[in-house]
């Protein structure tokens, strides 16, 4: 028998996979619906799924219908929609059964047994509950409620039959973070689908939501989203809190402020929801005048941006969605909303032509425009992933020329993709202050590189101190945004 060649030469097969995108610009809706459990992030991939969960006539279902459409002629549409509960008052814990839509009243009458739960910290074991004599699901809910409430006078619940979800809901009569409940055990728990295994849903009680804590929990669950809005018109205090949180996120997330108040239609109003946010120079808020569906369309537009499409960049301005209600049809309202910093979906007409469209596509802060803001979220998320991928690769990264080349090289494909999408433009003219700022950081005039290439990488000198401590060199990426032409004046002159 010969000596295997693998003793000397061993082949190890493997696949170097493409890394994919670091982020989907999904939308998040903060909902005040009692169907959403506190502390959870619900993810849906279709509007039908949202309607099944919240009810077909719910605000959330209407928003999802608009969200998943994106905008007319978009090359892609949103893949996911996230929803999370925002409670403006203290709420009670509840246990909602799995769907019982296939359970007939006749089969319900065949069920009997005990329920064992811990409610507000107290263990509750009911006597046997016999459904034989119930005449409806509502009557069954009353029977369950009475069985639980007779165990301990200090532990009381309300049990209801919900026709939307086809489920029994057991709700503590206490509110706040001391209100708690568990999944059920006992011989009746499986038949009523009150266990985790049968699809029941738990929601613990909570005090009034604190915005910072709410978003910490959401981010701990998922960060695969970009913009958020609400299913309700916020109070001024709530709007300020949402905007303040977005402002503090280093341009990673943005807030679509929903406002349907008449103050937005008064030019120069200091009473509209957007006023203190704009006056306070908050970053990352896009005020929208309209209904919850209009706010949903804005986050749906962002989720539809296709960074794989050549010249795929689109401004919110001029985007159209069939079925979206126009909210503005007069020059006076147009002027007022523009002056007050709002985006809106309006009706425009001239001669025999009429169209509905969004305008202007603005956002507070230095980026000014929603498409520019969304673009930098995508770019920076993917650059971060590129660098981590480089660090985890089998590449030696010395504080030397080879390390410099590897750092720049790992980011080039992402920057070029962003450029192809329309996030970077060549031939952009810089003003003197921009040139001076970049020269001050690098000692190099960037004009030629930025004009011809659209972007400029700068990696500063490596030092002995950096090498010893293995810290980051000074790294910059400057890129020129060509913007988006949104107004045009044509001088039409006959030469007689």
BELGIPE-V389732 format. One record per residue. SS is DSSP state (H for helix, E for strand, C for the rest). BURIAL is 1 if it has 9 or more other C-alpha atoms within 8 Angstrom, else 0. Layout:
{{SS BURIAL} {SS BURIAL}}
//
This chain:
{{C 0} {C 0} {C 0} {C 0} {H 0} {H 0} {H 0} {C 0} {C 0} {C 0} {C 0} {C 0} {C 0} {C 0} {C 0} {C 0} {C 0} {C 0} {C 0} {C 0} {C 0} {C 0} {C 1} {C 1} {C 1} {C 1} {E 1} {E 1} {E 1} {E 1} {E 1} {C 1} {C 0} {C 0} {C 0} {C 1} {C 1} {C 1} {C 1} {C 1} {E 1} {E 0} {E 0} {E 1} {C 0} {C 1} {H 1} {H 0} {H 1} {H 1} {H 1} {H 1} {H 0} {H 1} {C 1} {C 0} {C 0} {C 1} {H 0} {H 1} {H 1} {H 1} {H 1} {H 1} {H 1} {H 1} {H 1} {C 1} {C 1} {C 1} {C 1} {C 1} {C 0} {C 1} {C 0} {C 0} {C 1} {C 1} {C 0} {C 1} {E 1} {E 1} {E 1} {E 1} {E 1} {C 1} {C 1} {C 0} {C 0} {C 1} {E 1} {C 1} {C 1} {E 1} {E 1} {E 1} {C 1} {C 1} {C 1} {C 1} {C 0} {C 0} {C 0} {C 0} {H 1} {H 0} {H 0} {H 1} {C 1} {C 0} {C 1} {E 1} {E 1} {C 1} {C 1} {E 1} {E 1} {E 1} {E 1} {C 1} {C 0} {E 0} {E 0} {E 1} {E 1} {C 1} {C 0} {C 0} {E 1} {E 1} {C 1} {C 1} {C 0} {C 1} {C 0} {C 0} {H 1} {H 0} {H 1} {H 1} {H 1} {H 1} {H 1} {H 1} {H 1} {H 0} {H 1} {H 1} {H 1} {C 0} {C 1} {C 1} {C 0} {C 0} {C 1} {C 1} {E 1} {E 1} {E 1} {E 1} {E 1} {E 1} {C 0} {C 0} {C 1} {C 1} {E 1} {E 1} {E 1} {E 1} {E 1} {E 1} {C 1} {C 1} {C 1} {C 1} {C 1} {C 1} {C 1} {C 1} {E 1} {C 1} {C 1} {C 1} {E 1} {C 1} {C 1} {C 1} {C 1} {C 1} {C 0} {C 1} {C 1} {C 1} {C 1} {C 0} {C 0} {C 1} {C 1} {C 1} {E 1} {E 1} {E 1} {C 1} {C 1} {E 1} {C 1} {C 1} {C 1} {C 0} {H 1} {H 0} {H 0} {H 1} {H 0} {H 0} {H 1} {H 1} {H 0} {H 0} {H 0} {C 0} {C 0} {C 0} {C 1} {C 1} {E 1} {E 1} {E 1} {E 1} {C 1} {C 0} {C 1} {C 1} {C 0} {H 0} {H 0} {H 0} {H 1} {H 1} {H 1} {H 1} {H 1} {H 1} {H 1} {H 1} {H 1} {C 0} {C 0} {C 0} {C 1} {C 0} {C 1} {E 1} {E 1} {E 1} {E 1} {E 1} {E 1} {C 1} {C 0} {H 0} {H 0} {H 1} {H 1} {C 1} {C 1} {C 0} {C 1} {C 0} {C 0} {C 1} {H 1} {H 1} {H 1} {H 1} {H 1} {H 1} {H 0} {C 0} {C 0} {C 1} {C 1} {C 1} {E 1} {E 1} {E 1} {E 1} {E 1} {C 1} {C 1} {H 1} {H 1} {H 1} {H 1} {H 1} {H 1} {H 1} {H 1} {H 1} {H 1} {H 1} {H 1} {H 1} {C 1} {C 1} {C 1} {C 0} {C 0} {C 0} {C 0} {C 1} {C 1} {C 0} {C 1} {C 1} {C 1} {C 0} {C 1} {C 1} {C 1} {C 0} {C 0} {C 0} {C 0} {C 1} {C 1} {E 1} {C 1} {C 0} {H 0} {H 0} {H 1} {H 1} {H 1} {H 1} {H 1} {H 1} {H 1} {H 1} {C 1} {C 1} {E 1} {E 1} {E 1} {E 1} {E 1} {E 1} {E 0} {E 0} {C 0} {C 0} {E 0} {E 0} {E 0} {E 1} {E 1} {E 1} {E 1} {C 1} {C 1} {E 1} {C 1} {C 1} {C 1} {C 0} {C 1} {C 1} {E 1} {H 1} {H 1} {H 1} {H 1} {H 1} {H 1} {H 0} {H 1} {H 1} {H 1} {H 0} {H 1} {H 1} {H 1} {H 0} {H 1} {H 1} {H 1} {H 0} {H 0} {H 1} {H 0} {H 0} {C 0} {C 0} {C 0} {C 0} {C 0} {C 0} {C 1} {C 0} {H 0} {H 1} {H 1} {H 1} {H 0} {H 1} {H 1} {H 1} {H 0} {H 1} {H 1} {H 0} {H 0} {H 1} {H 1} {H 0} {H 1} {H 1} {H 1} {H 1} {H 1} {C 1} {C 1} {C 1} {C 1} {C 1} {C 0} {C 1} {C 0} {C 0} {C 0} {H 0} {H 0} {H 0} {H 1} {H 0} {H 0} {H 1} {H 1} {H 0} {H 0} {H 0} {C 0} {C 0} {C 0} {C 1} {H 0} {H 0} {H 1} {H 1} {H 1} {H 0} {H 0} {C 1} {E 1} {E 1} {E 1} {E 1} {E 1} {C 0} {C 0} {C 1} {C 0} {H 0} {H 0} {H 1} {H 1} {H 0} {H 0} {C 0} {C 0} {C 0} {C 1} {C 0} {E 0} {E 0} {E 0} {E 0} {E 1} {C 1} {C 0} {C 1} {C 0} {C 0} {C 0} {C 0} {C 0} {C 0} {C 0} {C 0} {C 0} {C 0} {C 0} {C 0} {C 0} {C 0}}
//
